[in-house]
Amino acid sequence: MNKFKEKTIQKITAELWEKHYLKPKFNIIKELLNPLGFRCEEVEFKDSVSGSLIFDHIGNPIICVNLKNSDARKRFSYAHELGHFYLHHETMTVNVEKIFYRNANSSSVEDLREIEANAFAANLLMPQAEIEKNIMENESLEANVEALAKKFLVSEAAMAIRLNNLGYTEA
């Protein structure tokens, strides 16, 4: 992902935080997606699919997540699909029912759009400034991953990746 796209992601997510007065444990559906005009649904997908972004017949966005997933996974999937909406809207059409899927391959970092949507979700759910306020100095990386994952309502795997991407590593 290029620096311009990284800066775009940081700008959009920072604006969402500021405009909607978000906090680390915000409810992404009630406090963000619904006011933005998104319909949110939990549906039964194949186990390999975590979420999708679709549009109804008049172009209203609908984010669907796998009802079988953990709450942390659902949260990340909602944010990931929102990232597709903000970052990849130029490739979307109302006539195509299923636009993007979040699945096991989304984390394999082979598709640039998936990498960008993951980065958007990470920035939205785990903003660098909020992590820096809450990082525990003199604690192990593992202890920080566990504590911060609970605070930000994300999986430990997502938090470990975020901390690594921000340069936090075991000394």
Buried (B, 14 or more C-beta within 10 A) or exposed (E): EEEEBEEBBBEBBBEBBEEEEBEBEBEBBEBBBEEEEBBBEBEEBEEEBBBBBBBEEEEEBBBBBBEBBEEBBBBBBBBBBBBBBBBBEEEBEBEEEEBBBBBEEBBEEEEEBBBBBBBBBBBBBBBBEBBEEBBEEEEEBEEBBBBBBEBBBBBBBBBBBBBEBBEBEEE
